[in-house]
Amino acid sequence: MTSTSPRHRFFAQQVATQFELAAVVCEQKKNYYVQQREESEAIRAHFARNAVQELACFHDVSAKDAYGAVTVPDINAPEVIQWVSTLDIDVVCLFGTSILRDGWLGAFPGKIVNLHLGLSPWYRGSATLFWPFADAAAEFLGTTIHLAVEKVDAGAILHRIRPSLQTGRNYYEISHQLIRESIEAFPGIVTSYLASTLYPQIQEDVTGRICRKADFNDAALARALSYVGDGFTAAELHRIEEAAQCLCLP
């Protein structure tokens, strides 16, 4: 289950390399940050540039749906849950939808694996690849593959992916490359989980940050883009690497 942007079509394409797809359910992409876009030229330019980079990063995704995807307005609609529940499914692969409600979790206990674009438990919620840039804390850049539970982005962890940072890459390039690498890693991680060669690990007991759409504004965007500029300096890359080692991630 995913959404309708190029990255989401790429996700379905990658999952299909290792799994027979019983169904592909795409939730229609919602128009978030409407007020911010209306009020700020800088934010409009940011989303436009982000869209261009997404197309460049996922240039090899099929322009047409090759998997008989069904697009729905609401992933949590009872009729969607009921329909999927009738299918013969070993695992539900999840990326980029709205937060799943209890109906899904009850129908597929322990069978929903989510790709979260943030390093849980430190960054949970919305736009969690953006906020480490805004916080000048790229040691917390990363994604998390975890089991879906009622609490947002808090399920037991199967794997984390951190970016391979280097000089000369800006915010948009770093973010989308990390997303692509995470999607590419996802099917293999799920395969190992189903084969019981990879076991879920309870998340660390830290407070972390819950990121909210309402907190995104011109000031946060300016901080994020200024922090990385046209690429991290060698000194900042060294600091990030040392700080990341202190997290002692498994």
Order of alpha helices (4+ residues) and beta strands (2+ residues): alpha-beta-alpha-alpha-beta-alpha-beta-alpha-beta-beta-alpha-beta-beta-alpha-beta-alpha-alpha
